[in-house]
Amino acid sequence: MQRTEKGFKLYKEGELVYLQASVLAASGFVDHAFSTRRGGCSSGAFASLNTGFHVGDSRENVRQNRRIFFEKFNYDYRFIVSSNQVHGTNLKVFDQSNCGEGALPLTARAECDALVTAEPGLPLAAYSADCQLIYFASWQKKPVVALAHAGWRGTLSGIGGKVVCYLKEHFSAHPESIFVALGPAVCRNCYKIDHQAAAQFQSAGWDNSAYMDPAGKGEWNLDLSTINAEQLLQAGVREKNMARNYWCTSCYPELFYSYRREKGITGRMIGFISISTT
């Protein structure tokens, strides 16, 4: 089964349901996907494909869920690389010496929200349940991919644009050649921030109604996906090379975990990107 929304498309194989972006698939050198909550073995609030070890699910369930997901793409979950996500803009480059960091509990070493690699076959992974994962891929002198985790703090600090600048400076990846896909995230109608956070976005120039608007009771609706997309365009990414987000993690409870919808008791989706070896 395939749905044809712009941006990420939904696929179903047996019980497993996942998403991929055609702009990345068409590049010809990238493996990638974003999981849903369907196709795993967890139960209760974590039903069924929870991939987060830190949320209260059993470790054996999470291992099994990661195995199920990554086997679909011919990767061993024990060799993925991920970090401790801290809602910042720190970036780290990974290579084969980092293989397996973050694959099992307490094995992640880096504290960062943007991961980069030029190593073929090394899957970079990140987790979300409302925050946005941003996928990057470019091939100039050699292929390079990146994966960023953008909550409101990372978005406010422009993590997407910072990744673009880093790829340009360190990998000769011209912004207009970079393919970018914005993963599923909470939409503006479902996402409210308090007046203190709103004031920071206003000060940063995001007070236009295209990005945020008053929701009453001292709260504001914030559009993470639109702000991230605009930051990427400002950094030089071309619209034709960017897959925008049309999926809300809160609006689709049958597909996605949502931290806000479930008031913090929920699982995590996983996203990954890798330079293909085939």
URKARA-V96948 format. One line per field, one symbol per residue. burial: # if it has 9 or more other C-alpha atoms within 8 Angstrom, else .. A space follows every 10 residues. Layout:
BEGIN
burial = ???
END
This chain:
BEGIN
burial = .....##### ##...##### #####...## ########## ##...##### ###...#... ########## #....##.## #####.###. ##.##...## ####..##.. #########. .######### ########## ..######## #.####.### ########.. #####.#### ########.# #####..#.# ##...##... ###.#...## #########. ###.#.##.. ########## ..#.###### .#...##### ######..
END
